[in-house]
Amino acid sequence: MRIHTFAPRPRKNRRQGMWGLRPSCGRGGAEGRPGIWCRRDARGRAALAVSASEGAGTGPGGRALVDIVIVNFNTRKLVARCLSSVRAHTDPGTYRLWAVDNASTDGSAQWLEAEPDIRLLRNAANLGYARACNRGALAGDGEHILFLNADTAPLPGWLPPLVELLESDERVAVVGPRLINEEGLIVGAGVVGTNAAPGIRLWMAPERQTADDRVLDCLSVCGAAYMIKRRLIPVLGLFDERYFMYFEETDYSYHARDNGYRVLYCPRSRMVHTWGGSGRTDPRLREYFYTGQRLFDTKWAHMMGDPRVYG
């Protein structure tokens, strides 16, 4: 196994600045780190590129179709379950596993290090979800990138529908699956409504009693399982690293739509999601949420007058 360590540079204070505290799909800041430069336009949107120092890693077996990036921070049991499900329900040779560890202290990094099919990237401190995701994404070279939370468990047949939908239209930038909890209740079926009044679709509806077989154009999809196209990195960048946790995937979705791309919900792909499982190890969740909310509201204020209804 190849192991890479990374020590953070000091952060700078940044400007912060319509969302109430509600169930949030996602996790998620700082610019300036080895291997990545970050350029921002007048609206603060980021474009990232990889330098030769971190590189696009090509491992045994050549290029994978999908790089699966899992960020770990003290989620030993959850990440083991997630990886077991990926291996059991995904065709070999179609994916490559990347784990980015944010300085865990529960032994999970050592456990991941011993797994032969995982490429482990280790950070010397907890750099946040967005920054860790970006590092994992830029280390790979698969055609597509799936950011997968450690508290998910993909179900049989989950990957082909996502790839098929992502490749169905050049304008599709993001796809996400249906997520259900252990009780069979829907916890991820797209974020719909208007830019100024988003809502989580079918939240806690019983899956067995819900007709939900339509592909939908959405405001966003849940960050717990969030697939993007690598070839759009020069156009859209990756996650804005000013989000430490929460809002980074919603930010990317708004950015994609603002540039004429589509964000689609894929009901044929299904996963179990232990909602909030991978975030329970950090006591500062409320702080992360409100900091991300302020940044998001300021950054995307220019889109809030758009009357279009998604979903």
HULIN-V848879 format. One record per backbone hydrogen bond with DSSP energy under -0.5 kcal/mol. CO is the residue of the C=O (numbers start at 1). NH is the residue of the N-H. If there is no record, write none. Layout:
co nh
CO NH
CO NH
This chain:
co nh
1 3
2 120
4 122
6 124
17 295
18 20
20 22
24 26
25 223
27 248
28 130
28 245
33 36
35 51
36 33
37 49
39 47
41 44
45 41
47 39
49 37
51 54
51 55
55 57
57 59
59 62
64 143
65 144
66 68
66 96
67 69
67 146
68 70
68 98
69 148
70 100
72 102
75 79
76 80
77 81
78 82
79 83
80 84
81 85
82 86
83 87
84 88
85 89
86 90
89 157
91 94
94 66
96 68
97 119
98 70
99 101
99 121
100 72
100 102
101 103
101 123
107 111
108 112
109 113
110 114
112 115
114 116
115 118
117 97
118 120
119 99
120 4
121 101
121 123
122 6
123 103
125 127
128 132
129 133
130 134
131 135
132 136
133 137
134 138
135 139
136 140
137 140
139 57
143 230
143 231
144 67
145 147
145 228
146 69
146 148
147 226
149 152
151 274
153 272
155 158
157 161
158 162
159 162
159 163
160 164
161 165
162 166
163 167
165 168
169 172
171 173
171 262
173 229
174 264
175 227
176 266
178 271
179 187
179 188
180 273
181 184
184 207
185 181
186 204
188 179
190 192
190 201
191 219
191 220
192 199
193 310
194 197
197 194
199 192
199 201
200 203
202 205
205 186
206 209
207 210
209 211
210 212
216 218
216 265
217 311
220 191
222 225
224 149
226 147
227 175
228 145
229 232
230 233
232 235
232 236
232 237
233 237
239 241
240 243
242 244
243 130
244 28
244 129
247 251
248 252
249 253
250 254
251 255
252 256
253 257
254 258
255 259
256 259
256 261
257 260
262 173
262 174
263 218
264 176
265 216
265 267
266 178
266 269
269 178
270 155
271 180
272 153
273 275
274 277
276 279
276 280
277 280
279 282
282 285
284 288
285 289
286 290
287 291
288 292
289 293
290 294
291 295
292 296
293 297
294 298
295 299
296 300
298 301
300 303
301 304
303 306
308 310
310 193
